[in-house]
């Protein structure tokens, strides 16, 4: 049985993915804004269990934006700097930027109405 501290594994090597990495993924995709938990929405970040957050809310993020996150992770794993990765995966990273901008705009609209 896997540890509850790091139960998620990568497909390639069966090593647990650290919780901070999963939280970064959730935060990069702005999943806190989609979360049903008030604490996460107020913090504008994942404050719960990122594995649950990713499985529940990541499918709501446009596929192109998820591809942007995957491209960034691929660049980190390969040791490629951001500018090079941006050149290689411009469309995907732009889609992620567009998604986060839309989420930020929607949050601004809510706070002005409140």
DODREN-254549 format. One line per field, with one value per residue: residue in three letters; x, y, z of N, C-alpha, C in turn. Coordinates in nm, 2 decimals, decimal comma, padded with zeros to 4 digits. Example, Ala and Ser with C-alpha at 12.3 -4.5 7.8 and 13.67 -1.06 7.14 Angstrom:
BEGIN
res: (ALA;SER)
n_east: (01,32;01,28)
n_north: (-00,57;-00,22)
n_up: (00,78;00,71)
ca_east: (01,23;01,37)
ca_north: (-00,45;-00,11)
ca_up: (00,78;00,71)
c_east: (01,32;01,29)
c_north: (-00,33;00,00)
c_up: (00,78;00,79)
END
This chain:
BEGIN
res: (UNK;UNK;UNK;UNK;UNK;UNK;UNK;UNK;UNK;UNK;UNK;UNK;UNK;UNK;UNK;UNK;UNK;UNK;UNK;UNK;UNK;UNK;UNK;UNK;UNK;UNK;UNK;UNK;UNK;UNK;UNK;UNK;UNK;UNK;UNK;UNK;UNK;UNK;UNK;UNK;UNK;UNK;UNK;UNK;UNK;UNK;UNK;UNK;UNK;UNK;UNK;UNK;UNK;UNK;UNK;UNK;UNK;UNK;UNK;UNK;UNK;UNK;UNK;UNK;UNK;UNK;UNK;UNK;UNK;UNK;UNK;UNK;UNK;UNK;UNK;UNK;UNK;UNK;UNK;UNK;UNK;UNK;UNK;UNK;UNK;UNK;UNK;UNK;UNK;UNK;UNK;UNK;UNK;UNK;UNK;UNK;UNK;UNK;UNK;UNK;UNK;UNK;UNK;UNK;UNK;UNK;UNK;UNK;UNK;UNK;UNK;UNK;UNK;UNK)
n_east: (00,08;00,05;00,20;-00,01;00,08;00,21;00,05;00,03;00,17;00,41;00,37;00,58;00,79;00,70;00,75;00,66;00,48;00,57;00,37;00,40;00,46;00,24;00,06;00,16;00,10;-00,19;-00,23;-00,11;-00,28;-00,49;-00,68;-00,79;-00,98;-01,19;-01,27;-01,49;-01,45;-01,46;-01,23;-01,02;-01,10;-01,10;-00,83;-00,72;-00,59;-00,49;-00,58;-00,64;-00,63;-00,42;-00,42;-00,68;-00,80;-00,69;-00,78;-01,05;-01,10;-00,92;-01,00;-01,18;-01,04;-00,94;-00,82;-00,59;-00,47;-00,40;-00,21;-00,02;00,08;00,18;00,38;00,55;00,63;00,77;00,98;01,11;01,19;01,36;01,55;01,54;01,55;01,30;01,25;01,34;01,17;00,93;00,95;00,95;00,70;00,49;00,22;00,08;00,17;00,08;-00,19;-00,23;-00,16;-00,37;-00,59;-00,54;-00,56;-00,83;-00,95;-00,85;-00,97;-01,24;-01,25;-01,20;-01,42;-01,62;-01,54;-01,57;-01,84;-01,93)
n_north: (-00,12;00,22;00,52;00,76;01,01;01,06;00,94;00,95;00,84;00,86;00,78;00,67;00,58;00,49;00,64;00,83;01,13;01,43;01,62;01,91;01,95;01,86;02,05;02,28;02,23;02,23;02,50;02,64;02,59;02,73;02,61;02,65;02,85;02,72;02,55;02,39;02,45;02,70;02,81;02,76;02,91;03,17;03,20;03,18;02,97;02,62;02,47;02,24;01,88;01,82;01,61;01,52;01,76;01,80;01,57;01,61;01,88;01,95;01,84;02,03;02,24;02,39;02,18;02,26;02,44;02,27;02,12;02,32;02,33;02,08;02,10;02,29;02,14;01,93;02,08;02,16;01,90;01,83;02,02;02,26;02,60;02,86;03,04;02,90;02,68;02,82;02,90;02,65;02,55;02,74;02,78;02,61;02,71;02,98;02,92;02,84;03,07;03,24;03,10;03,14;03,41;03,46;03,34;03,50;03,75;03,68;03,65;03,91;04,04;03,93;04,02;04,29;04,31;04,22)
n_up: (00,00;-00,08;00,06;00,22;00,22;-00,03;-00,26;-00,54;-00,84;-01,10;-01,45;-01,57;-01,40;-01,15;-00,92;-00,63;-00,68;-00,55;-00,31;-00,31;-00,58;-00,71;-00,61;-00,72;-00,99;-00,98;-00,89;-01,10;-01,31;-01,21;-01,05;-00,80;-00,83;-00,94;-00,75;-00,52;-00,26;-00,03;00,10;-00,08;-00,30;-00,19;-00,12;-00,37;-00,46;-00,44;-00,15;-00,04;-00,08;-00,33;-00,51;-00,53;-00,61;-00,86;-01,00;-00,99;-01,10;-01,30;-01,55;-01,63;-01,73;-02,03;-02,28;-02,43;-02,26;-02,05;-02,19;-02,22;-01,95;-01,93;-02,12;-02,00;-01,77;-01,91;-02,01;-01,77;-01,68;-01,88;-01,85;-01,98;-02,06;-01,99;-02,21;-02,43;-02,42;-02,45;-02,72;-02,84;-02,78;-02,82;-02,88;-02,70;-02,45;-02,47;-02,47;-02,21;-02,08;-02,17;-02,06;-01,78;-01,77;-01,84;-01,61;-01,41;-01,49;-01,46;-01,18;-01,10;-01,19;-01,03;-00,77;-00,79;-00,81;-00,57)
ca_east: (00,00;00,13;00,18;-00,11;00,15;00,24;00,00;00,03;00,29;00,43;00,34;00,71;00,89;00,64;00,80;00,56;00,49;00,56;00,25;00,42;00,46;00,10;-00,01;00,20;00,02;-00,32;-00,22;-00,07;-00,40;-00,59;-00,79;-00,85;-01,09;-01,29;-01,29;-01,61;-01,41;-01,44;-01,09;-00,94;-01,14;-01,05;-00,68;-00,68;-00,49;-00,53;-00,55;-00,67;-00,55;-00,40;-00,45;-00,83;-00,83;-00,65;-00,87;-01,19;-01,11;-00,83;-01,07;-01,26;-00,95;-00,92;-00,71;-00,48;-00,41;-00,34;-00,10;00,08;00,14;00,26;00,51;00,64;00,69;00,86;01,10;01,18;01,25;01,47;01,65;01,54;01,50;01,16;01,25;01,35;01,04;00,83;00,97;00,91;00,56;00,43;00,07;00,04;00,19;-00,01;-00,33;-00,23;-00,17;-00,51;-00,68;-00,52;-00,61;-00,97;-00,98;-00,83;-01,08;-01,37;-01,24;-01,21;-01,56;-01,69;-01,50;-01,63;-01,99;-01,96)
ca_north: (00,00;00,35;00,62;00,86;01,14;01,07;00,82;00,96;00,80;00,89;00,66;00,61;00,52;00,45;00,72;00,92;01,27;01,51;01,70;02,04;01,95;01,86;02,17;02,38;02,20;02,28;02,64;02,69;02,58;02,81;02,52;02,71;02,93;02,63;02,46;02,41;02,49;02,85;02,84;02,76;03,02;03,29;03,20;03,18;02,86;02,49;02,46;02,10;01,77;01,85;01,50;01,53;01,88;01,77;01,47;01,67;02,00;01,96;01,81;02,15;02,33;02,36;02,08;02,33;02,50;02,16;02,09;02,42;02,29;01,96;02,15;02,35;02,03;01,87;02,17;02,14;01,77;01,83;02,12;02,36;02,73;02,90;03,11;02,80;02,61;02,90;02,89;02,51;02,52;02,87;02,77;02,55;02,81;03,09;02,88;02,84;03,21;03,28;03,05;03,20;03,55;03,45;03,31;03,63;03,84;03,64;03,68;04,05;04,08;03,89;04,10;04,42;04,30;04,19)
ca_up: (00,00;-00,09;00,17;00,20;00,20;-00,17;-00,32;-00,68;-00,90;-01,24;-01,53;-01,63;-01,31;-01,02;-00,80;-00,59;-00,71;-00,42;-00,30;-00,36;-00,73;-00,75;-00,57;-00,82;-01,11;-00,95;-00,89;-01,24;-01,39;-01,14;-01,00;-00,68;-00,87;-00,98;-00,64;-00,44;-00,12;-00,01;00,14;-00,20;-00,38;-00,13;-00,13;-00,51;-00,47;-00,38;-00,01;00,01;-00,13;-00,47;-00,60;-00,54;-00,69;-01,00;-01,06;-01,00;-01,17;-01,42;-01,68;-01,67;-01,79;-02,17;-02,31;-02,48;-02,14;-01,98;-02,27;-02,18;-01,83;-01,96;-02,19;-01,90;-01,70;-01,99;-02,01;-01,64;-01,67;-01,97;-01,81;-02,09;-02,00;-02,03;-02,34;-02,53;-02,41;-02,51;-02,86;-02,89;-02,75;-02,81;-02,88;-02,57;-02,34;-02,49;-02,43;-02,06;-02,04;-02,20;-01,96;-01,65;-01,78;-01,83;-01,47;-01,33;-01,53;-01,40;-01,04;-01,08;-01,21;-00,90;-00,65;-00,81;-00,79;-00,43)
c_east: (00,09;00,10;00,07;-00,05;00,18;00,19;00,01;00,17;00,29;00,40;00,47;00,79;00,83;00,70;00,69;00,59;00,47;00,43;00,28;00,42;00,32;00,02;00,03;00,12;-00,12;-00,32;-00,19;-00,20;-00,52;-00,71;-00,86;-00,98;-01,21;-01,34;-01,42;-01,57;-01,39;-01,30;-01,00;-00,97;-01,09;-00,90;-00,63;-00,58;-00,55;-00,48;-00,58;-00,57;-00,53;-00,44;-00,60;-00,87;-00,80;-00,74;-01,01;-01,20;-01,03;-00,91;-01,16;-01,17;-00,94;-00,80;-00,58;-00,40;-00,34;-00,21;00,02;00,15;00,23;00,39;00,60;00,71;00,80;00,99;01,18;01,25;01,37;01,58;01,65;01,49;01,37;01,16;01,25;01,22;00,93;00,83;00,92;00,76;00,48;00,28;00,02;00,05;00,11;-00,15;-00,34;-00,24;-00,31;-00,61;-00,66;-00,57;-00,76;-01,02;-00,96;-00,93;-01,21;-01,37;-01,25;-01,35;-01,65;-01,66;-01,56;-01,78;-02,02;-01,96)
c_north: (00,12;00,44;00,72;01,00;01,17;00,96;00,83;00,92;00,85;00,76;00,59;00,53;00,48;00,52;00,81;01,06;01,35;01,60;01,84;02,05;01,95;01,99;02,28;02,36;02,26;02,43;02,70;02,69;02,66;02,73;02,57;02,79;02,85;02,55;02,49;02,46;02,64;02,89;02,85;02,88;03,15;03,31;03,21;03,07;02,73;02,48;02,32;02,00;01,79;01,73;01,49;01,64;01,85;01,67;01,52;01,78;02,02;01,93;01,93;02,25;02,29;02,27;02,15;02,39;02,39;02,12;02,19;02,38;02,17;02,00;02,21;02,24;01,96;01,95;02,16;02,01;01,77;01,93;02,24;02,49;02,77;02,96;03,00;02,72;02,69;02,90;02,76;02,49;02,64;02,86;02,72;02,65;02,93;03,05;02,88;02,98;03,27;03,23;03,12;03,35;03,55;03,42;03,43;03,73;03,81;03,67;03,83;04,10;04,04;03,98;04,24;04,42;04,28;04,31)
c_up: (00,00;00,03;00,13;00,18;00,05;-00,25;-00,48;-00,73;-01,05;-01,32;-01,57;-01,52;-01,17;-00,90;-00,76;-00,64;-00,58;-00,42;-00,34;-00,51;-00,78;-00,72;-00,67;-00,95;-01,09;-00,95;-01,03;-01,33;-01,32;-01,10;-00,88;-00,71;-00,91;-00,86;-00,57;-00,30;-00,12;00,02;00,02;-00,29;-00,32;-00,14;-00,28;-00,54;-00,41;-00,24;00,05;-00,04;-00,28;-00,56;-00,63;-00,63;-00,83;-01,07;-01,08;-01,10;-01,29;-01,55;-01,72;-01,74;-01,94;-02,19;-02,36;-02,36;-02,06;-02,06;-02,24;-02,05;-01,85;-02,03;-02,09;-01,81;-01,78;-02,00;-01,89;-01,63;-01,76;-01,94;-01,91;-02,02;-02,06;-02,17;-02,45;-02,54;-02,48;-02,66;-02,92;-02,88;-02,73;-02,80;-02,75;-02,45;-02,35;-02,44;-02,28;-02,02;-02,06;-02,10;-01,82;-01,65;-01,77;-01,68;-01,39;-01,36;-01,46;-01,25;-01,01;-01,09;-01,09;-00,79;-00,67;-00,79;-00,65;-00,34)
END
